[in-house]
Amino acid sequence: MTPSATARARNRTSRAGLPPSHAAAAPKRDFTSLTAADVERLVHDLEVHQAELRAQNEELREAQFQLAQSRDRLADLYDFAPVGHFTFDAQATIREINLAGAALIGLPRSDLPGCKFTRWLAAESQDTFYLHCQAVFSSRRKQTCELLLRRADRSTFPVQAQTIRAVDPATLTPCLRTAITDIGERKRLETELRQANARLERRVKERTAELTRSNRQLCRQTKAQARLQQELLAVSENEQRRLGADVHDGICAQLAALRFLNDALYKKLLRTPSPAAAQSARMGRLLADTLTEARDLALMLNPVEVEAEGLMTALANLAARTQELYKLPVHFTCRQVVLVPDHSVANHLFRITQEAIRNALTHAKPSCITVALDQKDGILRLVVANDGRPLPKRLDQQKGMGLRNLHYRASLIGARLELRPGRHGGALLACTWPMKQNQSSTPFVALPLANSQNLPDRDLVLPAGRHRVSQPRRPRYAARHGANGRYS
C-alpha cells in the first residue's frame, strides 16, 4: 500500500468517529445502538474504502507489470550482452553467468553454475586471477587484469577481466561480479603493429645507414671536386703569374732595350740632320706606349705580391689604373694594416674586387666607385660601392657570369658575399672573410687618402667633388726605370 492510500484510510476512519488504533476492532462493536444515519454513513465509508482498495490493487498490478518488464529487459541485456558476465563467490565458484560467458568457455550455460572458474584458466594465469580477486576484496574498487582462458576444446585465448565487489541478495555474503572480454583480436593487431614497427625501424636503420654511406661518399666527392677546382684555379693563377713574369722579364726588358737603342739612334740622328729623326721619335713614342701596356699587362696577370701587405698595394694600384683608364673617380680606403699572408686568399679577394668594379662599370654606369678594406674582431671586410643604377629586382634571373664568379671565388676561400642596394642609391658588395686570430692590426699610414669617411662594415657614402687616389706602390721593376720608363 502506498503512503497516499494509508493516509486516505486514516482519514476515513477519523470521519467515521473511530480512532486509528481501534479501526480494526470496529466490527466487534454493537451496531444495535447505531442510528439509521450512522449506519448509512458507515456503509458509505466502507464503499469508499472498497473503491480505494480496488484502485490501489490496480496500481499494484501495474507496478508489478512494469517491474516484470524491467526484469525481463535487464535479463535480456544480461544474457545477450557481447561481454561475458560472471558472478563468483569467495571461492571463485560460478554463481551466475550469461550467454556470452558460456560461449567464451564453450559449454552450455546450464552446466556452468556451481563449477570452479579456475578450471578454465591456464596455469600461468592462476596466480594472476587469485591476486586479482584478493585486490578486489581488499580495495573494494574495480580491478582489471589480463588472463589466459582455456575453452572446453583445450584451446587458449587472452581475455581482459574487470571485477567489482558486490553482495549476494540471497545469502547476503560478499561476491564478485566480473566482466570478461575477448582481447584476442586486439592482441593480434598489437602483435602485427609491433612487427610492423620493428620492420619499419629495421628499414629506417638500413636506409639511414645507406644514406650515411651515400652522404659520406658525396662529401668525399664534393671535397675531391672542390680540391680539384682549387687545384685547377691554382694552376690557372700560377700560369697567369708565370705569363706575367715572362712578359715583365722578357717582353718588357726587350722593349726597354729597343727604346734605349732608339733613344741613342735619335740622339745620333739629331747631330746629323736627317729626315729619319722624325721617324725615330715616332718610333720612340710607340715603344713607350707599348712598354707601358706590357707592364700593365704583366701587373694584371700577377697583381698581388707575395708579401702579406700585397693585397693593399694591389687594390691601390687597381683603383689608380681604373681611374686612369676610365677617367672615373675610384676611391680606395684602408685605415689600418690588413695582412693576408695566404697569397691564394689575397689573390681571390683581388679578383673579387676586380670583377665587382668591372660589373659596376658595365651595368651600373656610376660616376664614382669606392673600395674599402678593413678588419675588426678577426673578420676581414672588403666593400665595393658605387652610385650608379640600382640593382635589378630579381638577381637570380640574371644570366651573366659575373655574379656567379664572385660567389664561386668567395666559396673557395670560405668567405661570405652580400650584394644589396646602397643607402644613397647604387649598389654595395660586401665580402667578409674570417682571418686567423694571430693576425694583428696596426695603424696604417702608407696609403693616405683624402675625403674618406667610408667604413667597410656599413653603407659607403661616396665622396662629393674632386677625388684623390693614393699613389700606387711602384712595382718591383720600377727600381730600374724612371718615372717616364727610361733607364735612370
Phi and psi in degrees as a GROMACS rama.xvg file:
@    title "Ramachandran Plot"
@    xaxis  label "Phi"
@    yaxis  label "Psi"
@TYPE xy
-78.8561  160.225  THR-2
-59.1712  -36.2433  PRO-3
-65.3793  -40.2295  SER-4
-65.3574  -39.722  ALA-5
-62.4334  -41.3062  THR-6
-64.4667  -38.7309  ALA-7
-66.8282  -36.6979  ARG-8
-63.6348  -40.8496  ALA-9
-65.1087  -36.8776  ARG-10
-64.5884  -40.5369  ASN-11
-65.639  -38.1337  ARG-12
-64.4825  -41.7196  THR-13
-66.8955  -36.3328  SER-14
-67.891  -28.9274  ARG-15
-78.3709  -3.56947  ALA-16
85.2336  15.124  GLY-17
-108.684  137.402  LEU-18
-71.0785  154.277  PRO-19
-60.7698  -35.4499  PRO-20
-72.4217  -19.1264  SER-21
-110.365  17.0421  HIS-22
-66.6662  -36.6865  ALA-23
-73.8889  -23.4356  ALA-24
-93.0304  6.27357  ALA-25
-61.462  -39.4067  ALA-26
-62.9314  -16.962  PRO-27
-80.4962  -7.66209  LYS-28
-73.7903  160.922  ARG-29
-84.6979  112.547  ASP-30
-84.5827  -0.486663  PHE-31
-70.4829  -23.8434  THR-32
-85.009  -6.00964  SER-33
-79.5323  145.213  LEU-34
-83.6393  172.69  THR-35
-65.6587  -35.8302  ALA-36
-67.7317  -38.1159  ALA-37
-67.6279  -38.766  ASP-38
-65.6656  -41.0477  VAL-39
-63.7203  -40.9065  GLU-40
-67.1077  -38.9406  ARG-41
-66.7428  -40.1989  LEU-42
-62.7529  -39.8505  VAL-43
-63.6468  -41.7005  HIS-44
-65.2557  -38.7133  ASP-45
-66.0545  -37.0283  LEU-46
-64.9622  -42.3886  GLU-47
-63.1038  -43.6066  VAL-48
-62.012  -38.4096  HIS-49
-65.0138  -39.4815  GLN-50
-65.4207  -38.8789  ALA-51
-67.6691  -39.7976  GLU-52
-63.9993  -36.8458  LEU-53
-64.7404  -41.8675  ARG-54
-64.4587  -41.213  ALA-55
-63.7206  -37.8703  GLN-56
-62.986  -39.0342  ASN-57
-64.9748  -40.0472  GLU-58
-64.2511  -41.2992  GLU-59
-64.935  -41.3596  LEU-60
-63.8933  -39.4366  ARG-61
-65.1617  -42.3303  GLU-62
-64.2044  -39.9869  ALA-63
-64.4197  -38.3284  GLN-64
-64.7364  -43.095  PHE-65
-64.9695  -39.8919  GLN-66
-62.6875  -39.2493  LEU-67
-64.5701  -40.4879  ALA-68
-63.148  -45.4028  GLN-69
-61.5507  -41.3345  SER-70
-62.7674  -43.7692  ARG-71
-64.3022  -39.8109  ASP-72
-65.0905  -44.7303  ARG-73
-65.6804  -35.4061  LEU-74
-65.7605  -40.1784  ALA-75
-64.2643  -44.3646  ASP-76
-61.0869  -39.2612  LEU-77
-68.4325  -45.3388  TYR-78
-71.415  -40.0248  ASP-79
-102.238  16.3274  PHE-80
-65.8492  144.3  ALA-81
-72.1144  -7.8933  PRO-82
-109.98  140.688  VAL-83
-74.5203  124.817  GLY-84
-110.186  128.814  HIS-85
-126.11  147.161  PHE-86
-122.147  119.881  THR-87
-113.94  152.17  PHE-88
-91.9944  -170.237  ASP-89
-66.9219  -20.8707  ALA-90
-97.4263  17.3109  GLN-91
62.2653  30.1551  ALA-92
-88.0523  135.706  THR-93
-73.143  121.321  ILE-94
-99.3906  -42.6336  ARG-95
-138.102  151.688  GLU-96
-155.935  142.726  ILE-97
-95.2228  -178.987  ASN-98
-65.3684  -39.9362  LEU-99
-63.1871  -38.1982  ALA-100
-65.2981  -40.8034  GLY-101
-64.8326  -36.0793  ALA-102
-66.6705  -34.4528  ALA-103
-62.7273  -40.3253  LEU-104
-79.1062  -30.4767  ILE-105
90.5511  24.3111  GLY-106
-128.163  160.443  LEU-107
-61.5151  149.254  PRO-108
-63.3697  -36.3238  ARG-109
-69.6475  -18.019  SER-110
-87.8374  -7.95829  ASP-111
-94.58  -37.1268  LEU-112
-57.2315  135.412  PRO-113
92.7448  -7.52834  GLY-114
-93.1271  152.699  CYS-115
-74.8472  131.28  LYS-116
-68.747  -26.3119  PHE-117
-66.4863  -15.3108  THR-118
-61.3019  -28.7534  ARG-119
-106.424  23.3189  TRP-120
-108.258  139.577  LEU-121
-66.932  158.597  ALA-122
-60.4851  -37.0678  ALA-123
-74.0099  -9.57195  GLU-124
-104.539  -2.09398  SER-125
-62.2825  -51.5589  GLN-126
-64.9143  -37.2246  ASP-127
-61.8001  -43.3387  THR-128
-69.0615  -37.768  PHE-129
-61.9853  -48.0825  TYR-130
-64.7586  -33.1533  LEU-131
-64.0662  -45.0932  HIS-132
-65.7692  -41.4355  CYS-133
-61.896  -37.9687  GLN-134
-65.7701  -36.5931  ALA-135
-67.5396  -43.7781  VAL-136
-66.8727  -35.2029  PHE-137
-81.8052  -39.0209  SER-138
-92.8365  -23.9122  SER-139
59.2764  28.4945  ARG-140
-122.759  160.354  ARG-141
-65.0251  132.003  LYS-142
-121.027  148.719  GLN-143
-129.237  139.576  THR-144
-151.957  166.14  CYS-145
-114.052  131.8  GLU-146
-125.013  166.449  LEU-147
-113.027  106.14  LEU-148
-93.2676  141.851  LEU-149
-112.346  123.613  ARG-150
-74.911  176.393  ARG-151
-66.6888  -25.6429  ALA-152
-87.0069  13.2804  ASP-153
74.9028  3.95715  ARG-154
-82.5839  146.401  SER-155
-114.114  153.361  THR-156
-156.137  152.026  PHE-157
-80.7897  143.34  PRO-158
-136.038  162.849  VAL-159
-117.146  127.88  GLN-160
-111.652  128.892  ALA-161
-121.056  120.341  GLN-162
-126.441  141.36  THR-163
-128.828  159.179  ILE-164
-90.424  140.354  ARG-165
-143.322  -178.515  ALA-166
-123.738  129.742  VAL-167
-71.8434  118.214  ASP-168
-66.5171  -21.8857  PRO-169
-79.6194  -45.6063  ALA-170
-104.53  -9.05221  THR-171
57.3295  32.8328  LEU-172
-110.17  153.545  THR-173
-63.2767  143.88  PRO-174
-143.379  171.874  CYS-175
-118.976  133.021  LEU-176
-112.004  119.08  ARG-177
-123.248  134.406  THR-178
-107.254  121.804  ALA-179
-113.898  128.089  ILE-180
-120.298  135.446  THR-181
-75.5284  117.576  ASP-182
-112.648  23.067  ILE-183
-62.5792  -43.5858  GLY-184
-64.9659  -41.0507  GLU-185
-63.6307  -41.6973  ARG-186
-63.7494  -38.8782  LYS-187
-63.5403  -43.618  ARG-188
-65.266  -39.0951  LEU-189
-63.7699  -39.4877  GLU-190
-64.4581  -44.7184  THR-191
-62.4944  -38.7091  GLU-192
-65.1385  -42.0731  LEU-193
-64.0307  -40.956  ARG-194
-64.3948  -40.7273  GLN-195
-64.6487  -40.6118  ALA-196
-63.9488  -40.2438  ASN-197
-63.8342  -43.381  ALA-198
-63.4617  -41.4795  ARG-199
-63.9362  -43.8465  LEU-200
-63.1935  -39.2609  GLU-201
-63.918  -41.9675  ARG-202
-67.24  -37.5132  ARG-203
-63.6959  -42.4037  VAL-204
-63.807  -43.3297  LYS-205
-63.6732  -43.9858  GLU-206
-65.9375  -38.1525  ARG-207
-63.9232  -43.214  THR-208
-62.6292  -40.3519  ALA-209
-64.9778  -43.1125  GLU-210
-65.8022  -36.0981  LEU-211
-64.188  -43.816  THR-212
-63.0748  -43.4919  ARG-213
-63.2541  -39.6327  SER-214
-65.7706  -41.8739  ASN-215
-63.3776  -42.0395  ARG-216
-63.7198  -41.3783  GLN-217
-64.8104  -39.6645  LEU-218
-62.7708  -42.821  CYS-219
-62.433  -43.1788  ARG-220
-64.1586  -40.902  GLN-221
-63.5802  -44.0071  THR-222
-63.7291  -40.8318  LYS-223
-64.0652  -40.5743  ALA-224
-65.8223  -42.7093  GLN-225
-63.8219  -41.7538  ALA-226
-62.9621  -39.7137  ARG-227
-65.1592  -40.907  LEU-228
-63.3773  -42.3097  GLN-229
-64.645  -39.6725  GLN-230
-64.6048  -42.7306  GLU-231
-61.9747  -43.1635  LEU-232
-65.7672  -38.7609  LEU-233
-64.5071  -39.7368  ALA-234
-62.1684  -42.2981  VAL-235
-62.811  -43.8287  SER-236
-65.4359  -41.6196  GLU-237
-63.2139  -39.031  ASN-238
-65.4315  -38.6299  GLU-239
-64.7218  -43.111  GLN-240
-63.8509  -38.9747  ARG-241
-63.5577  -43.5332  ARG-242
-62.9422  -39.9586  LEU-243
-61.9509  -42.6859  GLY-244
-65.6904  -39.5213  ALA-245
-63.8638  -42.0096  ASP-246
-63.7653  -43.0311  VAL-247
-69.4494  -47.5874  HIS-248
-79.4252  -25.967  ASP-249
-100.04  -69.7717  GLY-250
-65.7744  -44.6742  ILE-251
-62.9155  -41.3642  CYS-252
-63.8252  -41.9871  ALA-253
-66.2694  -41.5929  GLN-254
-63.5548  -39.0849  LEU-255
-63.7404  -39.8745  ALA-256
-66.0665  -42.6537  ALA-257
-61.6306  -39.6835  LEU-258
-66.7835  -37.9885  ARG-259
-63.5809  -43.5864  PHE-260
-65.033  -38.659  LEU-261
-66.9151  -38.4259  ASN-262
-63.2765  -40.383  ASP-263
-65.2755  -41.4842  ALA-264
-63.6122  -39.7915  LEU-265
-63.3011  -44.0546  TYR-266
-63.2746  -37.4139  LYS-267
-67.4345  -39.7434  LYS-268
-68.6963  -28.8772  LEU-269
-69.0745  -30.3093  LEU-270
-71.7716  -30.7796  ARG-271
-118.282  101.132  THR-272
-49.2427  126.978  PRO-273
-151.871  143.296  SER-274
-65.0795  -13.1911  PRO-275
-76.3389  -10.8981  ALA-276
-64.1097  -39.9886  ALA-277
-64.6649  -40.6608  ALA-278
-65.0583  -36.7712  GLN-279
-65.9049  -38.5973  SER-280
-65.6804  -43.1281  ALA-281
-64.8871  -38.6081  ARG-282
-63.9075  -35.6058  MET-283
-65.0567  -41.3389  GLY-284
-64.9315  -41.9286  ARG-285
-62.5642  -40.8323  LEU-286
-64.9685  -37.2192  LEU-287
-64.6674  -45.0362  ALA-288
-63.9177  -42.3842  ASP-289
-64.7138  -40.042  THR-290
-63.1559  -40.4075  LEU-291
-63.2471  -44.2716  THR-292
-65.3822  -36.7605  GLU-293
-67.0979  -40.3193  ALA-294
-65.0404  -42.0131  ARG-295
-61.8104  -40.2256  ASP-296
-63.7199  -43.0952  LEU-297
-63.3202  -37.1757  ALA-298
-70.3688  -34.9755  LEU-299
-70.3671  -34.5695  MET-300
-72.3164  -27.5963  LEU-301
-135.757  72.7008  ASN-302
-76.1386  -35.3628  PRO-303
-101.524  126.745  VAL-304
-74.7252  161.619  GLU-305
-68.3419  -25.2317  VAL-306
-64.4251  157.819  GLU-307
-63.7338  -30.8923  ALA-308
-89.6528  12.8128  GLU-309
-66.0323  -27.6632  GLY-310
-64.7736  -41.858  LEU-311
-62.2323  -44.7176  MET-312
-64.1782  -42.0017  THR-313
-64.2601  -41.0314  ALA-314
-67.7416  -37.8919  LEU-315
-64.091  -42.7583  ALA-316
-64.4056  -39.6581  ASN-317
-62.5286  -43.0769  LEU-318
-62.4606  -41.7878  ALA-319
-66.4462  -44.61  ALA-320
-65.6317  -40.2516  ARG-321
-63.7806  -41.7792  THR-322
-65.4426  -39.9113  GLN-323
-70.0767  -35.4346  GLU-324
-77.1407  -43.1142  LEU-325
-101.06  0.320795  TYR-326
54.0108  46.2865  LYS-327
-133.746  133.804  LEU-328
-62.4173  121.824  PRO-329
-125.05  117.352  VAL-330
-109.169  132.127  HIS-331
-118.381  131.153  PHE-332
-125.376  129.719  THR-333
-150.068  101.819  CYS-334
-83.4676  -11.8721  ARG-335
-149.518  164.936  GLN-336
-69.6295  126.464  VAL-337
-116.778  106.524  VAL-338
-96.9385  126.926  LEU-339
-123.959  91.8583  VAL-340
-65.6276  -29.1527  PRO-341
-75.5195  110.91  ASP-342
-64.4653  -34.5428  HIS-343
-64.9088  -43.6622  SER-344
-64.2366  -44.5178  VAL-345
-60.8738  -38.956  ALA-346
-66.8787  -39.9508  ASN-347
-63.7342  -42.4758  HIS-348
-62.9435  -38.5334  LEU-349
-65.0109  -43.5701  PHE-350
-64.9247  -34.6653  ARG-351
-63.2617  -45.0734  ILE-352
-62.9212  -44.0812  THR-353
-61.1987  -43.6188  GLN-354
-67.9093  -38.0905  GLU-355
-64.644  -41.2307  ALA-356
-66.2328  -41.2105  ILE-357
-63.3331  -42.327  ARG-358
-64.7325  -39.8697  ASN-359
-63.1091  -43.3798  ALA-360
-66.8371  -32.9789  LEU-361
-79.7623  -42.1225  THR-362
-107.818  -36.2354  HIS-363
-87.6342  -25.0991  ALA-364
52.2575  57.4397  LYS-365
-80.8899  166.945  PRO-366
-100.779  -10.1107  SER-367
-159.837  143.2  CYS-368
-128.591  137.682  ILE-369
-124.786  132.078  THR-370
-116.839  126.645  VAL-371
-126.677  135.862  ALA-372
-128.404  131.443  LEU-373
-159.649  166.864  ASP-374
-141.961  145.097  GLN-375
-155.112  129.186  LYS-376
55.4134  40.119  ASP-377
75.2872  12.5706  GLY-378
-116.46  120.905  ILE-379
-85.0524  134.591  LEU-380
-124.123  125.128  ARG-381
-122.566  121.728  LEU-382
-125.628  133.615  VAL-383
-123.682  117.965  VAL-384
-125.362  150.68  ALA-385
-142.844  163.062  ASN-386
-110.175  28.0245  ASP-387
-87.7508  -144.661  GLY-388
-66.8695  151.604  ARG-389
-70.7039  163.78  PRO-390
-68.3498  148.57  LEU-391
-65.4079  155.044  PRO-392
-67.6668  -36.5423  LYS-393
-117.355  91.3079  ARG-394
-69.4864  -27.7899  LEU-395
-70.5451  -13.8351  ASP-396
-94.5819  1.06424  GLN-397
-73.4313  136.743  GLN-398
-97.6417  -1.6841  LYS-399
-72.9816  166.311  GLY-400
-97.3308  -9.72994  MET-401
-62.1514  -51.4109  GLY-402
-65.5027  -37.0019  LEU-403
-63.5372  -41.2754  ARG-404
-63.3125  -38.36  ASN-405
-62.2906  -48.9428  LEU-406
-64.8966  -36.1218  HIS-407
-65.4517  -46.1369  TYR-408
-65.4791  -38.271  ARG-409
-64.1287  -38.881  ALA-410
-67.5625  -29.6567  SER-411
-66.4504  -32.3284  LEU-412
-103.978  4.26754  ILE-413
74.8331  28.947  GLY-414
-95.9563  161.812  ALA-415
-111.382  130.038  ARG-416
-112.295  134.265  LEU-417
-134.716  128.752  GLU-418
-122.192  120.468  LEU-419
-146.713  162.343  ARG-420
-65.5035  145.969  PRO-421
-73.5277  160.817  GLY-422
-67.2613  -30.6944  ARG-423
-117.442  35.341  HIS-424
97.9626  173.997  GLY-425
73.3162  -151.291  GLY-426
-139.759  157.535  ALA-427
-135.737  124.871  LEU-428
-110.518  120.034  LEU-429
-116.921  128.516  ALA-430
-121.364  121.047  CYS-431
-115.406  135.587  THR-432
-135.944  126.471  TRP-433
-72.4854  120.043  PRO-434
-89.5191  168.258  MET-435
-72.1942  149.447  LYS-436
-70.4764  -23.2432  GLN-437
-83.1966  -0.916263  ASN-438
-81.6033  134.197  GLN-439
-110.918  159.272  SER-440
-120.201  132.377  SER-441
-125.781  158.845  THR-442
-56.7598  140.885  PRO-443
-118.559  120.588  PHE-444
-124.693  6.56799  VAL-445
-79.5819  -18.019  ALA-446
-123.123  76.1961  LEU-447
-72.7858  124.658  PRO-448
-125.432  136.649  LEU-449
-96.3016  160.952  ALA-450
54.3246  47.4987  ASN-451
-127.586  114.999  SER-452
-120.711  27.3373  GLN-453
-89.7715  136.958  ASN-454
-120.966  137.422  LEU-455
-72.4416  -14.8665  PRO-456
-98.8221  12.9262  ASP-457
-147.687  172.469  ARG-458
-60.0895  137.539  ASP-459
-85.152  138.446  LEU-460
-103.598  112.478  VAL-461
-68.4015  131.811  LEU-462
-68.8523  146.785  PRO-463
-97.0809  162.946  ALA-464
77.1962  -151.988  GLY-465
-73.9273  150.907  ARG-466
-124.198  139.421  HIS-467
-115.826  131.053  ARG-468
-105.112  136.53  VAL-469
-61.9398  149.216  SER-470
-67.559  125.945  GLN-471
-67.3599  151.934  PRO-472
-66.6458  133.286  ARG-473
-67.6332  135.121  ARG-474
-65.7126  169.285  PRO-475
-62.8284  -31.5529  ARG-476
-76.7254  -8.84124  TYR-477
-72.224  -10.7387  ALA-478
-67.4127  -21.5419  ALA-479
-100.746  -2.57698  ARG-480
-125.872  155.737  HIS-481
-84.7912  -171.055  GLY-482
-66.0411  -28.8808  ALA-483
-92.542  4.88284  ASN-484
92.3855  -6.47353  GLY-485
-84.0874  163.407  ARG-486
-66.3002  136.073  TYR-487
